[in-house]
């Protein structure tokens, strides 16, 4: 019985992770792609491991903070919530998670 509960929990968590990935991808495509898909405003392109490495090294909490609040770096500018103030913080975090996952 204990193994069954663990297995069901694991499958359930995979489903949640899968949904979060899909939500992050959708937010990326709707809002973030304008810069992170093209490199506009000095944004590291999603999927570019070398460009993302120094950002990823700062940790997810820093990435979340910069994505939510905005950030001016030496190479460019990140507007708060990608310029879409209507985005929920969790949607921004999911987009960050998506970009990090394809850029490692």
GUSEDREN-91593 format. One record per residue (C-alpha): residue number from 1; chain; z, y, x. Coordinates in Angstrom, 2 decimals. Example, Ala and Ser with C-alpha at 12.3 -4.5 7.8 and 13.67 -1.06 7.14 Angstrom:
<rs>
[1; "A"; [7.80; -4.50; 12.30]] [2; "A"; [7.14; -1.06; 13.67]] 
</rs>
This chain:
<rs>
[1; "A"; [0.00; 0.00; 0.00]] [2; "A"; [0.91; 2.39; 2.82]] [3; "A"; [-2.49; 1.79; 4.48]] [4; "A"; [-4.26; 2.48; 1.20]] [5; "A"; [-2.44; 5.80; 0.78]] [6; "A"; [-3.34; 6.80; 4.35]] [7; "A"; [-6.98; 5.82; 3.80]] [8; "A"; [-7.21; 7.78; 0.55]] [9; "A"; [-5.59; 10.80; 2.21]] [10; "A"; [-8.05; 10.63; 5.10]] [11; "A"; [-11.05; 10.45; 2.78]] [12; "A"; [-9.68; 13.34; 0.75]] [13; "A"; [-9.21; 15.46; 3.87]] [14; "A"; [-12.77; 14.69; 4.99]] [15; "A"; [-13.99; 15.93; 1.64]] [16; "A"; [-12.05; 19.18; 2.03]] [17; "A"; [-13.36; 19.64; 5.58]] [18; "A"; [-16.89; 18.97; 4.38]] [19; "A"; [-16.53; 21.55; 1.61]] [20; "A"; [-15.08; 24.13; 4.01]] [21; "A"; [-18.05; 23.53; 6.36]] [22; "A"; [-20.50; 24.01; 3.46]] [23; "A"; [-18.68; 27.17; 2.31]] [24; "A"; [-18.69; 28.56; 5.85]] [25; "A"; [-22.39; 27.81; 6.24]] [26; "A"; [-23.17; 29.55; 2.94]] [27; "A"; [-21.23; 32.67; 3.96]] [28; "A"; [-22.95; 32.62; 7.35]] [29; "A"; [-26.37; 32.43; 5.70]] [30; "A"; [-25.58; 35.17; 3.16]] [31; "A"; [-23.77; 37.67; 5.40]] [32; "A"; [-23.44; 36.71; 9.05]] [33; "A"; [-27.00; 35.62; 9.78]] [34; "A"; [-28.25; 39.21; 9.86]] [35; "A"; [-26.56; 39.67; 13.24]] [36; "A"; [-25.45; 36.21; 14.41]] [37; "A"; [-28.85; 34.70; 13.63]] [38; "A"; [-30.80; 37.39; 15.46]] [39; "A"; [-28.45; 38.79; 18.10]] [40; "A"; [-28.47; 42.23; 16.46]] [41; "A"; [-25.74; 44.67; 17.50]] [42; "A"; [-24.92; 42.45; 20.48]] [43; "A"; [-23.72; 39.57; 18.30]] [44; "A"; [-23.67; 36.15; 19.94]] [45; "A"; [-26.26; 33.99; 18.21]] [46; "A"; [-24.79; 31.07; 16.30]] [47; "A"; [-25.47; 27.92; 18.29]] [48; "A"; [-25.69; 29.69; 21.68]] [49; "A"; [-22.98; 27.86; 23.58]] [50; "A"; [-23.02; 30.15; 26.62]] [51; "A"; [-22.78; 33.32; 24.53]] [52; "A"; [-19.96; 31.92; 22.38]] [53; "A"; [-17.88; 30.35; 25.18]] [54; "A"; [-15.93; 33.52; 26.12]] [55; "A"; [-15.28; 34.30; 22.45]] [56; "A"; [-14.14; 30.76; 21.65]] [57; "A"; [-11.85; 30.87; 24.69]] [58; "A"; [-9.89; 33.71; 23.03]] [59; "A"; [-8.84; 31.35; 20.25]] [60; "A"; [-9.56; 31.15; 16.55]] [61; "A"; [-6.82; 33.58; 15.52]] [62; "A"; [-8.47; 36.30; 17.64]] [63; "A"; [-11.90; 35.42; 16.25]] [64; "A"; [-10.54; 35.57; 12.71]] [65; "A"; [-8.87; 38.93; 13.36]] [66; "A"; [-12.02; 40.45; 14.84]] [67; "A"; [-14.21; 39.08; 12.05]] [68; "A"; [-11.88; 40.31; 9.29]] [69; "A"; [-10.82; 43.66; 10.76]] [70; "A"; [-13.86; 44.47; 12.89]] [71; "A"; [-14.15; 44.81; 16.65]] [72; "A"; [-15.94; 46.91; 19.25]] [73; "A"; [-16.65; 44.99; 22.43]] [74; "A"; [-18.48; 45.83; 25.64]] [75; "A"; [-21.75; 44.34; 24.33]] [76; "A"; [-21.69; 45.22; 20.68]] [77; "A"; [-19.90; 45.87; 17.45]] [78; "A"; [-18.55; 43.53; 14.77]] [79; "A"; [-18.11; 45.32; 11.44]] [80; "A"; [-15.15; 44.26; 9.33]] [81; "A"; [-16.13; 41.21; 7.27]] [82; "A"; [-19.67; 41.48; 8.59]] [83; "A"; [-20.10; 44.64; 6.56]] [84; "A"; [-19.41; 42.80; 3.30]] [85; "A"; [-16.04; 44.16; 2.18]] [86; "A"; [-16.07; 41.93; -0.92]] [87; "A"; [-15.66; 38.76; 1.16]] [88; "A"; [-12.29; 37.06; 0.93]] [89; "A"; [-10.51; 36.50; 4.24]] [90; "A"; [-10.77; 32.74; 3.73]] [91; "A"; [-14.56; 33.02; 3.36]] [92; "A"; [-14.75; 34.97; 6.63]] [93; "A"; [-12.58; 32.36; 8.35]] [94; "A"; [-14.79; 29.55; 7.03]] [95; "A"; [-17.87; 31.33; 8.41]] [96; "A"; [-16.15; 31.74; 11.79]] [97; "A"; [-15.24; 28.04; 11.75]] [98; "A"; [-18.85; 27.15; 10.93]] [99; "A"; [-20.27; 29.29; 13.74]] [100; "A"; [-17.74; 27.96; 16.25]] [101; "A"; [-18.49; 24.37; 15.24]] [102; "A"; [-22.21; 24.77; 15.92]] [103; "A"; [-21.64; 26.81; 19.10]] [104; "A"; [-19.38; 24.47; 21.10]] 
</rs>
